[in-house]
Amino acid sequence: MTSPAAPLLRLALTCAVVAATTVFALPTQAAVPNTVAAEGFLGSGAGVPAPDGEYDLTFAIYGVAQGSNALWSEGPVKVVVAGGMFHYLLGSKTALNAQLFATLPQYWLGVKAATDPELPRIALSSTVFALRAGVAEGLDCSGCVKIGALDAGVLADYAKTSALTDFAKNADLSAYAKLATLADVATTGSYADLSNAPVLSKVAKSGLYGDLSGTPVVPKVGASCGSGLAIQGFEADGKFICTAAVDVNALPKDGIDEISNGLIHNQFVDSFLPTKLPMPILDNNPIGATSLIEFPDIGVAQKLTVTVDLKNSNIAKVQVSVIDPATAEHVLYDKSATGSVLKTSWPTPTPVVSGNLVAWSGKNPVGKWYLKVVDSEFFNNGNDGEVTSWSIDIETLSNKKIRISGNLIVTGSVQVGNEDVACTAAKAGTVRWDGTMFLGCNGTAWGALYGFDGKTATTPAPNCKELKAHYPSLEDGTFWIDPNGGDSSDSFEAYCDMTTDGGGWTFFAHVNSNYACGPLFEQNAGTYRADRQDDNTTYSKAGVLLRNMVHGEMMVALDTPTPAAAKAVNRFVAYKYTDPVAFSYGPCPCFGLGGYSYRTALAGPYTANGYSNSCAAGSWYTRTANNAAYLVLFNNGGAYGNYWGGGMGGNDSWNHDGWWYVR
């Protein structure tokens, strides 16, 4: 680990120097160790341990506490620090010279970390003087006077028994240890028995950091920086770096685009136009002419601009005003120019004459806005020019909608509401839910959103009934259908009557005037024609249509393909039945035709209890209630086509063409 850069730490040293060895009496030839163990604490000025790692330290020994040059130095050397503590043997790289400690009575150790200044020097303990003892052991004493050469009488004066006191002779110290004369602490050793003891702080007694007074607030992992603050980072000693947190109330309400990288916007410019233009200007009329723009609730306006384009024989006699939803009138223009055309915008670039459109900033402009134009002088007492166009542009800070400038990717579900408003050009592309189905606005009308529209062979509808239900605004015409579903490769064009009795009728068969009866309702026949031409043939798509469609009504138009035209000459009948199977086979052979209702009107209620006079292998005769009159019937006794019965207002005659529809 590289030593931390010096500027990052303010280091203090608590250094206890102890001997690497214990000095014993050694023979003169024994070597005294020439290294000294130094242990110390490295930390900040606040007493916080330095982070663990290797530090570059330099050691020096001086003969004085301050100043002077080092007598010995070593380093920088890399020293491992753990928990703030380090251990190093002085002399590991640069040997300690025993002669160094032979001259002075006291020595000081200096330590510096990296490029920091040297820390205050620490007096060395006596251990280093063991090196001086090494000098003594090495002395050559061949010329010394040894103890054996001295006469005992030489020392007599230094150890006279008569000069010693009794305790020295008897080892009796009782006179010097009288308990009565000792203080309590001398006999108990208890700090509490001291007299005049200093008042110690709580931490001096407990040793706990938490008992310090005036301690700084040190954030802890898992705890917040404090009210209104957020963690920005960590200092070298592990403390939090705190900064002011984001105040959501201080964020600008139009700043969502900035914090979303320009993807989300709640600012809009909506332009609103009157429903009817141009608007004539009434000549010489003090009441004037007015035009209405009705604003929906789109949110709070940040800016409002009114634009007018009008022409008049002389704009010097015209006054133009706008009246806001609060009924305040703002005079935009008042006879201040000449010419025949006035085209500008207010309040910028043209200021208003009176009123204050700027006051709408910060308000919701929902409601009715009127443009009033007054022509106060005579020209023709008719219409003197017109307002070609006028609009109000609203720059809004919306709380009703947002705009996303990009693709919207949703991992969950999306729910849309039911905004029950008119489908206009401004709403084109809008989707809403009406409670039963999704509707889309095409700019003019709302329609159901489905996977088919009947416009192409690849997007066929199941039948005309389904198509009408999903797209209520469709008119009569030819559409692609695929009654059996699945692969659309077998879809075909069919004629859909979208008008009669609410529409949704699929034209499925033409029964020619010479038809001799057969399984017309359960099989395809001939070449189906979506244009409904006579072609002097019988053709049908009933085989694919009736078999795959749930149906409950069938109508017949005789001698003309259009039901309304047939009704005009009383050649129209419609059936309603509850059993869909009843008209799914036949008409010849006919088996078990169920009960049905009927009517000869294009719309309205059906008459109950229609009667089947004959439903057999070779005939199918439908009659009115109580078997009173024939409606439409078939007979295989000859090539007779359709029968025009009296129940339809007919003359009970054969050989009529018939166009058959179902829904």
Buried (B, 14 or more C-beta within 10 A) or exposed (E): EEBBEBEEBBBBBBBEBEBBEEBEEEEEEEEBBBBBBBEBBBBBEEEBBBBEBBBBBBBBBBBEBEEEEBBBBBBBBBBEBEEBBBEBBBBEEEEBBBEBBEEEEEBBBBBBBBEBEBBEBBEBBEBBBBBBBBBEBEEEEEEEEEEEEEEEEEEEEEEEEEEEEEEEEEEEEEEEEEEEEEEEBEEEEEEEEEEEEEEEEEBEEEEEEEEEEEEEEEBEEEEBBEEEBEBEEEEEBEBBEBEEBEEEEEEEEEEBBEEBEEBBBBBBEBEBBBEEBBBEBBBBBEEBBBBEBEBBEBBBBBBBBBBBBBBBBBBEBBBBBBBBBEEEEBBBBBBEEEEEEBEBBBBEEBEBBEBEBEEBBEEBBEBEBBBBBBBEEEBEEEBBBBBBBBBBBBBBBBEEEBEEEEEEEEEEEEEEEEEEEEBEEBBEEBEBBEEEEBBBBBEEEBBBBBEBBBEEEEBBBBBBBBBBBBBBEBEBEBBBBBBEEEEBEEBBBBBBBBBBBEBBBBBBBBBBBBBBBBBBBBBBBBEBBBEBEBEEBBBBBBBBBBBEBEBBBBBBBBBBBBBEEBBEBEBBBBBBBEEEEBBBBBBBBBEEBEEBBBBBEBEEEBBEEBBBEBBBEEBBBBBBBEEEBBBBBBBBEEBBBBBBBBBBBBEEEBBBBBBBBBB
